[in-house]
């Protein structure tokens, strides 16, 4: 799996985006990813993902950082 740091390094112009533009980009990427799996995922799962993405877009501070999530997962493992 390619890490997010590596992807960001491939597109240095992402650093020039302000926070609002980054959130818009994140929403667009999530919507595209969800639509790509719509056919292979149960509709209930797709709906849950869409609701969670929508909630995050409205409340971006409600999420956790990748580092915090990774730490929690590794501690629980």
LUMLUMDREN-2810 file (N, C-alpha, C; in Angstrom, 1 decimal):
<atoms>
<atom><aa>X</aa><ch>A</ch><at>N</at><xx>0.8</xx><yy>-1.2</yy><zz>0.0</zz></atom>
<atom><aa>X</aa><ch>A</ch><at>CA</at><xx>0.0</xx><yy>0.0</yy><zz>0.0</zz></atom>
<atom><aa>X</aa><ch>A</ch><at>C</at><xx>0.9</xx><yy>1.2</yy><zz>0.0</zz></atom>
<atom><aa>X</aa><ch>A</ch><at>N</at><xx>0.5</xx><yy>2.2</yy><zz>-0.8</zz></atom>
<atom><aa>X</aa><ch>A</ch><at>CA</at><xx>1.3</xx><yy>3.5</yy><zz>-0.9</zz></atom>
<atom><aa>X</aa><ch>A</ch><at>C</at><xx>0.8</xx><yy>4.4</yy><zz>0.3</zz></atom>
<atom><aa>X</aa><ch>A</ch><at>N</at><xx>1.7</xx><yy>5.0</yy><zz>1.0</zz></atom>
<atom><aa>X</aa><ch>A</ch><at>CA</at><xx>1.3</xx><yy>5.8</yy><zz>2.1</zz></atom>
<atom><aa>X</aa><ch>A</ch><at>C</at><xx>0.9</xx><yy>7.2</yy><zz>1.6</zz></atom>
<atom><aa>X</aa><ch>A</ch><at>N</at><xx>0.1</xx><yy>7.9</yy><zz>2.4</zz></atom>
<atom><aa>X</aa><ch>A</ch><at>CA</at><xx>-0.4</xx><yy>9.2</yy><zz>2.0</zz></atom>
<atom><aa>X</aa><ch>A</ch><at>C</at><xx>0.8</xx><yy>10.2</yy><zz>1.8</zz></atom>
<atom><aa>X</aa><ch>A</ch><at>N</at><xx>1.8</xx><yy>10.1</yy><zz>2.6</zz></atom>
<atom><aa>X</aa><ch>A</ch><at>CA</at><xx>3.0</xx><yy>11.0</yy><zz>2.4</zz></atom>
<atom><aa>X</aa><ch>A</ch><at>C</at><xx>3.6</xx><yy>10.8</yy><zz>1.0</zz></atom>
<atom><aa>X</aa><ch>A</ch><at>N</at><xx>3.7</xx><yy>9.6</yy><zz>0.5</zz></atom>
<atom><aa>X</aa><ch>A</ch><at>CA</at><xx>4.2</xx><yy>9.3</yy><zz>-0.8</zz></atom>
<atom><aa>X</aa><ch>A</ch><at>C</at><xx>3.3</xx><yy>9.9</yy><zz>-1.9</zz></atom>
<atom><aa>X</aa><ch>A</ch><at>N</at><xx>2.0</xx><yy>9.8</yy><zz>-1.7</zz></atom>
<atom><aa>X</aa><ch>A</ch><at>CA</at><xx>1.1</xx><yy>10.3</yy><zz>-2.7</zz></atom>
<atom><aa>X</aa><ch>A</ch><at>C</at><xx>1.2</xx><yy>11.9</yy><zz>-2.7</zz></atom>
<atom><aa>X</aa><ch>A</ch><at>N</at><xx>1.2</xx><yy>12.5</yy><zz>-1.6</zz></atom>
<atom><aa>X</aa><ch>A</ch><at>CA</at><xx>1.4</xx><yy>13.9</yy><zz>-1.5</zz></atom>
<atom><aa>X</aa><ch>A</ch><at>C</at><xx>2.7</xx><yy>14.4</yy><zz>-2.1</zz></atom>
<atom><aa>X</aa><ch>A</ch><at>N</at><xx>3.7</xx><yy>13.6</yy><zz>-2.0</zz></atom>
<atom><aa>X</aa><ch>A</ch><at>CA</at><xx>5.0</xx><yy>14.0</yy><zz>-2.6</zz></atom>
<atom><aa>X</aa><ch>A</ch><at>C</at><xx>4.9</xx><yy>13.9</yy><zz>-4.1</zz></atom>
<atom><aa>X</aa><ch>A</ch><at>N</at><xx>4.1</xx><yy>13.1</yy><zz>-4.7</zz></atom>
<atom><aa>X</aa><ch>A</ch><at>CA</at><xx>3.9</xx><yy>13.0</yy><zz>-6.1</zz></atom>
<atom><aa>X</aa><ch>A</ch><at>C</at><xx>3.2</xx><yy>14.3</yy><zz>-6.7</zz></atom>
<atom><aa>X</aa><ch>A</ch><at>N</at><xx>2.5</xx><yy>15.0</yy><zz>-5.8</zz></atom>
<atom><aa>X</aa><ch>A</ch><at>CA</at><xx>1.7</xx><yy>16.1</yy><zz>-6.2</zz></atom>
<atom><aa>X</aa><ch>A</ch><at>C</at><xx>2.0</xx><yy>17.3</yy><zz>-5.3</zz></atom>
<atom><aa>X</aa><ch>A</ch><at>N</at><xx>3.2</xx><yy>17.9</yy><zz>-5.4</zz></atom>
<atom><aa>X</aa><ch>A</ch><at>CA</at><xx>3.6</xx><yy>19.0</yy><zz>-4.5</zz></atom>
<atom><aa>X</aa><ch>A</ch><at>C</at><xx>2.7</xx><yy>20.2</yy><zz>-4.6</zz></atom>
<atom><aa>X</aa><ch>A</ch><at>N</at><xx>2.0</xx><yy>20.3</yy><zz>-5.6</zz></atom>
<atom><aa>X</aa><ch>A</ch><at>CA</at><xx>1.1</xx><yy>21.5</yy><zz>-5.7</zz></atom>
<atom><aa>X</aa><ch>A</ch><at>C</at><xx>-0.1</xx><yy>21.4</yy><zz>-4.7</zz></atom>
<atom><aa>X</aa><ch>A</ch><at>N</at><xx>-0.3</xx><yy>20.2</yy><zz>-4.1</zz></atom>
<atom><aa>X</aa><ch>A</ch><at>CA</at><xx>-1.3</xx><yy>20.1</yy><zz>-3.1</zz></atom>
<atom><aa>X</aa><ch>A</ch><at>C</at><xx>-1.0</xx><yy>21.0</yy><zz>-1.9</zz></atom>
<atom><aa>X</aa><ch>A</ch><at>N</at><xx>0.3</xx><yy>21.2</yy><zz>-1.6</zz></atom>
<atom><aa>X</aa><ch>A</ch><at>CA</at><xx>0.6</xx><yy>22.1</yy><zz>-0.5</zz></atom>
<atom><aa>X</aa><ch>A</ch><at>C</at><xx>0.2</xx><yy>23.5</yy><zz>-0.7</zz></atom>
<atom><aa>X</aa><ch>A</ch><at>N</at><xx>-0.1</xx><yy>23.9</yy><zz>-1.9</zz></atom>
<atom><aa>X</aa><ch>A</ch><at>CA</at><xx>-0.5</xx><yy>25.3</yy><zz>-2.2</zz></atom>
<atom><aa>X</aa><ch>A</ch><at>C</at><xx>-2.0</xx><yy>25.5</yy><zz>-2.0</zz></atom>
<atom><aa>X</aa><ch>A</ch><at>N</at><xx>-2.7</xx><yy>24.4</yy><zz>-1.8</zz></atom>
<atom><aa>X</aa><ch>A</ch><at>CA</at><xx>-4.2</xx><yy>24.5</yy><zz>-1.6</zz></atom>
<atom><aa>X</aa><ch>A</ch><at>C</at><xx>-4.4</xx><yy>25.0</yy><zz>-0.2</zz></atom>
<atom><aa>X</aa><ch>A</ch><at>N</at><xx>-5.5</xx><yy>25.9</yy><zz>0.0</zz></atom>
<atom><aa>X</aa><ch>A</ch><at>CA</at><xx>-5.9</xx><yy>26.3</yy><zz>1.3</zz></atom>
<atom><aa>X</aa><ch>A</ch><at>C</at><xx>-6.8</xx><yy>25.2</yy><zz>1.9</zz></atom>
<atom><aa>X</aa><ch>A</ch><at>N</at><xx>-7.1</xx><yy>25.3</yy><zz>3.1</zz></atom>
<atom><aa>X</aa><ch>A</ch><at>CA</at><xx>-7.9</xx><yy>24.2</yy><zz>3.8</zz></atom>
<atom><aa>X</aa><ch>A</ch><at>C</at><xx>-9.2</xx><yy>23.9</yy><zz>3.1</zz></atom>
<atom><aa>X</aa><ch>A</ch><at>N</at><xx>-9.9</xx><yy>25.0</yy><zz>2.7</zz></atom>
<atom><aa>X</aa><ch>A</ch><at>CA</at><xx>-11.2</xx><yy>24.7</yy><zz>2.0</zz></atom>
<atom><aa>X</aa><ch>A</ch><at>C</at><xx>-11.0</xx><yy>24.0</yy><zz>0.7</zz></atom>
<atom><aa>X</aa><ch>A</ch><at>N</at><xx>-10.0</xx><yy>24.3</yy><zz>0.0</zz></atom>
<atom><aa>X</aa><ch>A</ch><at>CA</at><xx>-9.7</xx><yy>23.6</yy><zz>-1.3</zz></atom>
<atom><aa>X</aa><ch>A</ch><at>C</at><xx>-9.4</xx><yy>22.1</yy><zz>-1.0</zz></atom>
<atom><aa>X</aa><ch>A</ch><at>N</at><xx>-8.6</xx><yy>21.9</yy><zz>0.1</zz></atom>
<atom><aa>X</aa><ch>A</ch><at>CA</at><xx>-8.2</xx><yy>20.5</yy><zz>0.4</zz></atom>
<atom><aa>X</aa><ch>A</ch><at>C</at><xx>-9.5</xx><yy>19.7</yy><zz>0.8</zz></atom>
<atom><aa>X</aa><ch>A</ch><at>N</at><xx>-10.4</xx><yy>20.3</yy><zz>1.6</zz></atom>
<atom><aa>X</aa><ch>A</ch><at>CA</at><xx>-11.6</xx><yy>19.6</yy><zz>1.9</zz></atom>
<atom><aa>X</aa><ch>A</ch><at>C</at><xx>-12.5</xx><yy>19.3</yy><zz>0.7</zz></atom>
<atom><aa>X</aa><ch>A</ch><at>N</at><xx>-12.5</xx><yy>20.2</yy><zz>-0.2</zz></atom>
<atom><aa>X</aa><ch>A</ch><at>CA</at><xx>-13.3</xx><yy>20.0</yy><zz>-1.4</zz></atom>
<atom><aa>X</aa><ch>A</ch><at>C</at><xx>-12.7</xx><yy>18.8</yy><zz>-2.2</zz></atom>
<atom><aa>X</aa><ch>A</ch><at>N</at><xx>-11.3</xx><yy>18.8</yy><zz>-2.3</zz></atom>
<atom><aa>X</aa><ch>A</ch><at>CA</at><xx>-10.6</xx><yy>17.8</yy><zz>-3.0</zz></atom>
<atom><aa>X</aa><ch>A</ch><at>C</at><xx>-10.9</xx><yy>16.4</yy><zz>-2.3</zz></atom>
<atom><aa>X</aa><ch>A</ch><at>N</at><xx>-10.8</xx><yy>16.4</yy><zz>-1.0</zz></atom>
<atom><aa>X</aa><ch>A</ch><at>CA</at><xx>-11.1</xx><yy>15.2</yy><zz>-0.2</zz></atom>
<atom><aa>X</aa><ch>A</ch><at>C</at><xx>-12.5</xx><yy>14.7</yy><zz>-0.5</zz></atom>
<atom><aa>X</aa><ch>A</ch><at>N</at><xx>-13.5</xx><yy>15.6</yy><zz>-0.5</zz></atom>
<atom><aa>X</aa><ch>A</ch><at>CA</at><xx>-14.8</xx><yy>15.1</yy><zz>-0.8</zz></atom>
<atom><aa>X</aa><ch>A</ch><at>C</at><xx>-14.9</xx><yy>14.5</yy><zz>-2.2</zz></atom>
<atom><aa>X</aa><ch>A</ch><at>N</at><xx>-14.3</xx><yy>15.2</yy><zz>-3.1</zz></atom>
<atom><aa>X</aa><ch>A</ch><at>CA</at><xx>-14.4</xx><yy>14.7</yy><zz>-4.5</zz></atom>
<atom><aa>X</aa><ch>A</ch><at>C</at><xx>-13.7</xx><yy>13.3</yy><zz>-4.6</zz></atom>
<atom><aa>X</aa><ch>A</ch><at>N</at><xx>-12.6</xx><yy>13.2</yy><zz>-4.0</zz></atom>
<atom><aa>X</aa><ch>A</ch><at>CA</at><xx>-11.9</xx><yy>11.9</yy><zz>-4.0</zz></atom>
<atom><aa>X</aa><ch>A</ch><at>C</at><xx>-12.7</xx><yy>10.8</yy><zz>-3.4</zz></atom>
<atom><aa>X</aa><ch>A</ch><at>N</at><xx>-13.3</xx><yy>11.1</yy><zz>-2.2</zz></atom>
<atom><aa>X</aa><ch>A</ch><at>CA</at><xx>-14.2</xx><yy>10.1</yy><zz>-1.5</zz></atom>
<atom><aa>X</aa><ch>A</ch><at>C</at><xx>-15.4</xx><yy>9.8</yy><zz>-2.3</zz></atom>
<atom><aa>X</aa><ch>A</ch><at>N</at><xx>-16.0</xx><yy>10.8</yy><zz>-2.9</zz></atom>
<atom><aa>X</aa><ch>A</ch><at>CA</at><xx>-17.2</xx><yy>10.5</yy><zz>-3.7</zz></atom>
<atom><aa>X</aa><ch>A</ch><at>C</at><xx>-16.9</xx><yy>9.6</yy><zz>-4.9</zz></atom>
<atom><aa>X</aa><ch>A</ch><at>N</at><xx>-15.7</xx><yy>9.9</yy><zz>-5.5</zz></atom>
<atom><aa>X</aa><ch>A</ch><at>CA</at><xx>-15.3</xx><yy>9.1</yy><zz>-6.7</zz></atom>
<atom><aa>X</aa><ch>A</ch><at>C</at><xx>-15.0</xx><yy>7.6</yy><zz>-6.2</zz></atom>
<atom><aa>X</aa><ch>A</ch><at>N</at><xx>-14.3</xx><yy>7.5</yy><zz>-5.1</zz></atom>
<atom><aa>X</aa><ch>A</ch><at>CA</at><xx>-13.9</xx><yy>6.2</yy><zz>-4.6</zz></atom>
<atom><aa>X</aa><ch>A</ch><at>C</at><xx>-15.2</xx><yy>5.4</yy><zz>-4.3</zz></atom>
<atom><aa>X</aa><ch>A</ch><at>N</at><xx>-16.1</xx><yy>6.0</yy><zz>-3.6</zz></atom>
<atom><aa>X</aa><ch>A</ch><at>CA</at><xx>-17.4</xx><yy>5.3</yy><zz>-3.2</zz></atom>
<atom><aa>X</aa><ch>A</ch><at>C</at><xx>-18.2</xx><yy>5.0</yy><zz>-4.5</zz></atom>
<atom><aa>X</aa><ch>A</ch><at>N</at><xx>-18.2</xx><yy>5.8</yy><zz>-5.5</zz></atom>
<atom><aa>X</aa><ch>A</ch><at>CA</at><xx>-19.0</xx><yy>5.5</yy><zz>-6.7</zz></atom>
<atom><aa>X</aa><ch>A</ch><at>C</at><xx>-18.4</xx><yy>4.3</yy><zz>-7.4</zz></atom>
<atom><aa>X</aa><ch>A</ch><at>N</at><xx>-17.0</xx><yy>4.2</yy><zz>-7.3</zz></atom>
<atom><aa>X</aa><ch>A</ch><at>CA</at><xx>-16.3</xx><yy>3.1</yy><zz>-8.0</zz></atom>
<atom><aa>X</aa><ch>A</ch><at>C</at><xx>-16.6</xx><yy>1.8</yy><zz>-7.4</zz></atom>
<atom><aa>X</aa><ch>A</ch><at>N</at><xx>-17.0</xx><yy>1.7</yy><zz>-6.1</zz></atom>
<atom><aa>X</aa><ch>A</ch><at>CA</at><xx>-17.3</xx><yy>0.5</yy><zz>-5.4</zz></atom>
<atom><aa>X</aa><ch>A</ch><at>C</at><xx>-18.8</xx><yy>0.2</yy><zz>-5.2</zz></atom>
<atom><aa>X</aa><ch>A</ch><at>N</at><xx>-19.6</xx><yy>1.2</yy><zz>-5.7</zz></atom>
<atom><aa>X</aa><ch>A</ch><at>CA</at><xx>-21.0</xx><yy>1.0</yy><zz>-5.5</zz></atom>
<atom><aa>X</aa><ch>A</ch><at>C</at><xx>-21.6</xx><yy>-0.3</yy><zz>-6.0</zz></atom>
<atom><aa>X</aa><ch>A</ch><at>N</at><xx>-21.1</xx><yy>-0.8</yy><zz>-7.1</zz></atom>
<atom><aa>X</aa><ch>A</ch><at>CA</at><xx>-21.6</xx><yy>-2.1</yy><zz>-7.6</zz></atom>
<atom><aa>X</aa><ch>A</ch><at>C</at><xx>-21.2</xx><yy>-3.3</yy><zz>-6.8</zz></atom>
<atom><aa>X</aa><ch>A</ch><at>N</at><xx>-20.0</xx><yy>-3.2</yy><zz>-6.2</zz></atom>
<atom><aa>X</aa><ch>A</ch><at>CA</at><xx>-19.5</xx><yy>-4.4</yy><zz>-5.5</zz></atom>
<atom><aa>X</aa><ch>A</ch><at>C</at><xx>-19.8</xx><yy>-4.4</yy><zz>-4.1</zz></atom>
<atom><aa>X</aa><ch>A</ch><at>N</at><xx>-20.3</xx><yy>-3.3</yy><zz>-3.5</zz></atom>
<atom><aa>X</aa><ch>A</ch><at>CA</at><xx>-20.6</xx><yy>-3.3</yy><zz>-2.1</zz></atom>
<atom><aa>X</aa><ch>A</ch><at>C</at><xx>-22.1</xx><yy>-3.3</yy><zz>-1.9</zz></atom>
<atom><aa>X</aa><ch>A</ch><at>N</at><xx>-22.5</xx><yy>-3.8</yy><zz>-0.8</zz></atom>
<atom><aa>X</aa><ch>A</ch><at>CA</at><xx>-24.0</xx><yy>-3.8</yy><zz>-0.4</zz></atom>
<atom><aa>X</aa><ch>A</ch><at>C</at><xx>-24.4</xx><yy>-2.3</yy><zz>-0.3</zz></atom>
<atom><aa>X</aa><ch>A</ch><at>N</at><xx>-25.6</xx><yy>-2.0</yy><zz>-0.8</zz></atom>
<atom><aa>X</aa><ch>A</ch><at>CA</at><xx>-26.1</xx><yy>-0.6</yy><zz>-0.7</zz></atom>
<atom><aa>X</aa><ch>A</ch><at>C</at><xx>-26.1</xx><yy>0.0</yy><zz>0.7</zz></atom>
<atom><aa>X</aa><ch>A</ch><at>N</at><xx>-26.3</xx><yy>-0.9</yy><zz>1.7</zz></atom>
<atom><aa>X</aa><ch>A</ch><at>CA</at><xx>-26.3</xx><yy>-0.4</yy><zz>3.1</zz></atom>
<atom><aa>X</aa><ch>A</ch><at>C</at><xx>-24.9</xx><yy>0.2</yy><zz>3.4</zz></atom>
<atom><aa>X</aa><ch>A</ch><at>N</at><xx>-23.9</xx><yy>-0.5</yy><zz>3.0</zz></atom>
<atom><aa>X</aa><ch>A</ch><at>CA</at><xx>-22.5</xx><yy>-0.1</yy><zz>3.3</zz></atom>
<atom><aa>X</aa><ch>A</ch><at>C</at><xx>-22.2</xx><yy>1.2</yy><zz>2.6</zz></atom>
<atom><aa>X</aa><ch>A</ch><at>N</at><xx>-22.6</xx><yy>1.3</yy><zz>1.3</zz></atom>
<atom><aa>X</aa><ch>A</ch><at>CA</at><xx>-22.3</xx><yy>2.5</yy><zz>0.6</zz></atom>
<atom><aa>X</aa><ch>A</ch><at>C</at><xx>-23.0</xx><yy>3.7</yy><zz>1.2</zz></atom>
<atom><aa>X</aa><ch>A</ch><at>N</at><xx>-24.2</xx><yy>3.5</yy><zz>1.7</zz></atom>
<atom><aa>X</aa><ch>A</ch><at>CA</at><xx>-25.0</xx><yy>4.6</yy><zz>2.4</zz></atom>
<atom><aa>X</aa><ch>A</ch><at>C</at><xx>-24.3</xx><yy>5.0</yy><zz>3.7</zz></atom>
<atom><aa>X</aa><ch>A</ch><at>N</at><xx>-23.8</xx><yy>4.1</yy><zz>4.4</zz></atom>
<atom><aa>X</aa><ch>A</ch><at>CA</at><xx>-23.1</xx><yy>4.4</yy><zz>5.7</zz></atom>
<atom><aa>X</aa><ch>A</ch><at>C</at><xx>-21.8</xx><yy>5.2</yy><zz>5.3</zz></atom>
<atom><aa>X</aa><ch>A</ch><at>N</at><xx>-21.1</xx><yy>4.8</yy><zz>4.3</zz></atom>
<atom><aa>X</aa><ch>A</ch><at>CA</at><xx>-19.9</xx><yy>5.5</yy><zz>3.9</zz></atom>
<atom><aa>X</aa><ch>A</ch><at>C</at><xx>-20.2</xx><yy>6.9</yy><zz>3.5</zz></atom>
<atom><aa>X</aa><ch>A</ch><at>N</at><xx>-21.3</xx><yy>7.1</yy><zz>2.7</zz></atom>
<atom><aa>X</aa><ch>A</ch><at>CA</at><xx>-21.7</xx><yy>8.4</yy><zz>2.3</zz></atom>
<atom><aa>X</aa><ch>A</ch><at>C</at><xx>-22.1</xx><yy>9.3</yy><zz>3.4</zz></atom>
<atom><aa>X</aa><ch>A</ch><at>N</at><xx>-22.8</xx><yy>8.7</yy><zz>4.4</zz></atom>
<atom><aa>X</aa><ch>A</ch><at>CA</at><xx>-23.2</xx><yy>9.5</yy><zz>5.6</zz></atom>
<atom><aa>X</aa><ch>A</ch><at>C</at><xx>-22.0</xx><yy>9.9</yy><zz>6.4</zz></atom>
<atom><aa>X</aa><ch>A</ch><at>N</at><xx>-21.0</xx><yy>9.1</yy><zz>6.5</zz></atom>
<atom><aa>X</aa><ch>A</ch><at>CA</at><xx>-19.8</xx><yy>9.4</yy><zz>7.3</zz></atom>
<atom><aa>X</aa><ch>A</ch><at>C</at><xx>-19.0</xx><yy>10.4</yy><zz>6.6</zz></atom>
<atom><aa>X</aa><ch>A</ch><at>N</at><xx>-18.9</xx><yy>10.3</yy><zz>5.3</zz></atom>
<atom><aa>X</aa><ch>A</ch><at>CA</at><xx>-18.1</xx><yy>11.4</yy><zz>4.5</zz></atom>
<atom><aa>X</aa><ch>A</ch><at>C</at><xx>-18.8</xx><yy>12.7</yy><zz>4.7</zz></atom>
<atom><aa>X</aa><ch>A</ch><at>N</at><xx>-20.1</xx><yy>12.7</yy><zz>4.5</zz></atom>
<atom><aa>X</aa><ch>A</ch><at>CA</at><xx>-20.9</xx><yy>13.9</yy><zz>4.6</zz></atom>
<atom><aa>X</aa><ch>A</ch><at>C</at><xx>-20.7</xx><yy>14.6</yy><zz>6.0</zz></atom>
<atom><aa>X</aa><ch>A</ch><at>N</at><xx>-20.8</xx><yy>13.7</yy><zz>7.0</zz></atom>
<atom><aa>X</aa><ch>A</ch><at>CA</at><xx>-20.7</xx><yy>14.3</yy><zz>8.4</zz></atom>
<atom><aa>X</aa><ch>A</ch><at>C</at><xx>-19.3</xx><yy>14.9</yy><zz>8.6</zz></atom>
<atom><aa>X</aa><ch>A</ch><at>N</at><xx>-18.2</xx><yy>14.2</yy><zz>8.1</zz></atom>
<atom><aa>X</aa><ch>A</ch><at>CA</at><xx>-16.9</xx><yy>14.7</yy><zz>8.2</zz></atom>
<atom><aa>X</aa><ch>A</ch><at>C</at><xx>-16.7</xx><yy>16.0</yy><zz>7.4</zz></atom>
<atom><aa>X</aa><ch>A</ch><at>N</at><xx>-17.3</xx><yy>16.1</yy><zz>6.3</zz></atom>
<atom><aa>X</aa><ch>A</ch><at>CA</at><xx>-17.2</xx><yy>17.3</yy><zz>5.5</zz></atom>
<atom><aa>X</aa><ch>A</ch><at>C</at><xx>-17.8</xx><yy>18.5</yy><zz>6.2</zz></atom>
<atom><aa>X</aa><ch>A</ch><at>N</at><xx>-18.9</xx><yy>18.2</yy><zz>6.9</zz></atom>
<atom><aa>X</aa><ch>A</ch><at>CA</at><xx>-19.6</xx><yy>19.3</yy><zz>7.7</zz></atom>
<atom><aa>X</aa><ch>A</ch><at>C</at><xx>-18.9</xx><yy>19.6</yy><zz>9.0</zz></atom>
<atom><aa>X</aa><ch>A</ch><at>N</at><xx>-18.2</xx><yy>18.6</yy><zz>9.5</zz></atom>
<atom><aa>X</aa><ch>A</ch><at>CA</at><xx>-17.5</xx><yy>18.7</yy><zz>10.8</zz></atom>
<atom><aa>X</aa><ch>A</ch><at>C</at><xx>-16.1</xx><yy>18.2</yy><zz>10.7</zz></atom>
<atom><aa>X</aa><ch>A</ch><at>N</at><xx>-15.2</xx><yy>18.8</yy><zz>10.0</zz></atom>
<atom><aa>X</aa><ch>A</ch><at>CA</at><xx>-13.8</xx><yy>18.3</yy><zz>9.7</zz></atom>
<atom><aa>X</aa><ch>A</ch><at>C</at><xx>-13.0</xx><yy>18.1</yy><zz>11.0</zz></atom>
<atom><aa>X</aa><ch>A</ch><at>N</at><xx>-13.3</xx><yy>18.8</yy><zz>12.1</zz></atom>
<atom><aa>X</aa><ch>A</ch><at>CA</at><xx>-12.6</xx><yy>18.6</yy><zz>13.3</zz></atom>
<atom><aa>X</aa><ch>A</ch><at>C</at><xx>-13.0</xx><yy>17.4</yy><zz>14.1</zz></atom>
<atom><aa>X</aa><ch>A</ch><at>N</at><xx>-14.1</xx><yy>16.7</yy><zz>13.6</zz></atom>
<atom><aa>X</aa><ch>A</ch><at>CA</at><xx>-14.6</xx><yy>15.5</yy><zz>14.3</zz></atom>
<atom><aa>X</aa><ch>A</ch><at>C</at><xx>-13.8</xx><yy>14.2</yy><zz>14.0</zz></atom>
<atom><aa>X</aa><ch>A</ch><at>N</at><xx>-12.9</xx><yy>14.3</yy><zz>13.1</zz></atom>
<atom><aa>X</aa><ch>A</ch><at>CA</at><xx>-12.1</xx><yy>13.1</yy><zz>12.7</zz></atom>
<atom><aa>X</aa><ch>A</ch><at>C</at><xx>-10.8</xx><yy>13.0</yy><zz>13.6</zz></atom>
<atom><aa>X</aa><ch>A</ch><at>N</at><xx>-10.1</xx><yy>12.0</yy><zz>13.4</zz></atom>
<atom><aa>X</aa><ch>A</ch><at>CA</at><xx>-8.8</xx><yy>11.8</yy><zz>14.0</zz></atom>
<atom><aa>X</aa><ch>A</ch><at>C</at><xx>-7.7</xx><yy>11.7</yy><zz>13.0</zz></atom>
<atom><aa>X</aa><ch>A</ch><at>N</at><xx>-6.5</xx><yy>12.1</yy><zz>13.4</zz></atom>
<atom><aa>X</aa><ch>A</ch><at>CA</at><xx>-5.4</xx><yy>12.1</yy><zz>12.4</zz></atom>
<atom><aa>X</aa><ch>A</ch><at>C</at><xx>-5.0</xx><yy>10.6</yy><zz>12.1</zz></atom>
<atom><aa>X</aa><ch>A</ch><at>N</at><xx>-4.4</xx><yy>10.4</yy><zz>10.9</zz></atom>
<atom><aa>X</aa><ch>A</ch><at>CA</at><xx>-3.9</xx><yy>9.1</yy><zz>10.6</zz></atom>
<atom><aa>X</aa><ch>A</ch><at>C</at><xx>-3.0</xx><yy>8.6</yy><zz>11.6</zz></atom>
<atom><aa>X</aa><ch>A</ch><at>N</at><xx>-2.1</xx><yy>9.4</yy><zz>12.1</zz></atom>
<atom><aa>X</aa><ch>A</ch><at>CA</at><xx>-1.1</xx><yy>8.9</yy><zz>13.1</zz></atom>
<atom><aa>X</aa><ch>A</ch><at>C</at><xx>-1.8</xx><yy>8.4</yy><zz>14.4</zz></atom>
<atom><aa>X</aa><ch>A</ch><at>N</at><xx>-2.9</xx><yy>9.2</yy><zz>14.9</zz></atom>
<atom><aa>X</aa><ch>A</ch><at>CA</at><xx>-3.6</xx><yy>8.8</yy><zz>16.1</zz></atom>
<atom><aa>X</aa><ch>A</ch><at>C</at><xx>-4.4</xx><yy>7.5</yy><zz>15.8</zz></atom>
<atom><aa>X</aa><ch>A</ch><at>N</at><xx>-5.0</xx><yy>7.3</yy><zz>14.6</zz></atom>
<atom><aa>X</aa><ch>A</ch><at>CA</at><xx>-5.7</xx><yy>6.1</yy><zz>14.3</zz></atom>
<atom><aa>X</aa><ch>A</ch><at>C</at><xx>-4.7</xx><yy>4.9</yy><zz>14.2</zz></atom>
<atom><aa>X</aa><ch>A</ch><at>N</at><xx>-3.6</xx><yy>5.1</yy><zz>13.6</zz></atom>
<atom><aa>X</aa><ch>A</ch><at>CA</at><xx>-2.6</xx><yy>4.0</yy><zz>13.4</zz></atom>
<atom><aa>X</aa><ch>A</ch><at>C</at><xx>-2.1</xx><yy>3.6</yy><zz>14.8</zz></atom>
<atom><aa>X</aa><ch>A</ch><at>N</at><xx>-1.9</xx><yy>4.6</yy><zz>15.7</zz></atom>
<atom><aa>X</aa><ch>A</ch><at>CA</at><xx>-1.4</xx><yy>4.3</yy><zz>17.0</zz></atom>
<atom><aa>X</aa><ch>A</ch><at>C</at><xx>-2.4</xx><yy>3.5</yy><zz>17.8</zz></atom>
<atom><aa>X</aa><ch>A</ch><at>N</at><xx>-3.7</xx><yy>3.9</yy><zz>17.7</zz></atom>
<atom><aa>X</aa><ch>A</ch><at>CA</at><xx>-4.8</xx><yy>3.1</yy><zz>18.4</zz></atom>
<atom><aa>X</aa><ch>A</ch><at>C</at><xx>-4.9</xx><yy>1.7</yy><zz>17.9</zz></atom>
<atom><aa>X</aa><ch>A</ch><at>N</at><xx>-4.8</xx><yy>1.5</yy><zz>16.6</zz></atom>
<atom><aa>X</aa><ch>A</ch><at>CA</at><xx>-5.0</xx><yy>0.2</yy><zz>16.0</zz></atom>
<atom><aa>X</aa><ch>A</ch><at>C</at><xx>-3.8</xx><yy>-0.7</yy><zz>16.4</zz></atom>
<atom><aa>X</aa><ch>A</ch><at>N</at><xx>-2.6</xx><yy>-0.2</yy><zz>16.4</zz></atom>
<atom><aa>X</aa><ch>A</ch><at>CA</at><xx>-1.5</xx><yy>-0.9</yy><zz>16.7</zz></atom>
<atom><aa>X</aa><ch>A</ch><at>C</at><xx>-1.5</xx><yy>-1.3</yy><zz>18.2</zz></atom>
<atom><aa>X</aa><ch>A</ch><at>N</at><xx>-2.0</xx><yy>-0.4</yy><zz>19.1</zz></atom>
<atom><aa>X</aa><ch>A</ch><at>CA</at><xx>-2.1</xx><yy>-0.7</yy><zz>20.5</zz></atom>
<atom><aa>X</aa><ch>A</ch><at>C</at><xx>-3.1</xx><yy>-1.8</yy><zz>20.8</zz></atom>
<atom><aa>X</aa><ch>A</ch><at>N</at><xx>-4.2</xx><yy>-1.8</yy><zz>20.0</zz></atom>
<atom><aa>X</aa><ch>A</ch><at>CA</at><xx>-5.2</xx><yy>-2.8</yy><zz>20.2</zz></atom>
<atom><aa>X</aa><ch>A</ch><at>C</at><xx>-4.9</xx><yy>-4.1</yy><zz>19.7</zz></atom>
<atom><aa>X</aa><ch>A</ch><at>N</at><xx>-3.9</xx><yy>-4.2</yy><zz>18.7</zz></atom>
<atom><aa>X</aa><ch>A</ch><at>CA</at><xx>-3.6</xx><yy>-5.4</yy><zz>18.0</zz></atom>
<atom><aa>X</aa><ch>A</ch><at>C</at><xx>-2.8</xx><yy>-6.3</yy><zz>18.9</zz></atom>
</atoms>
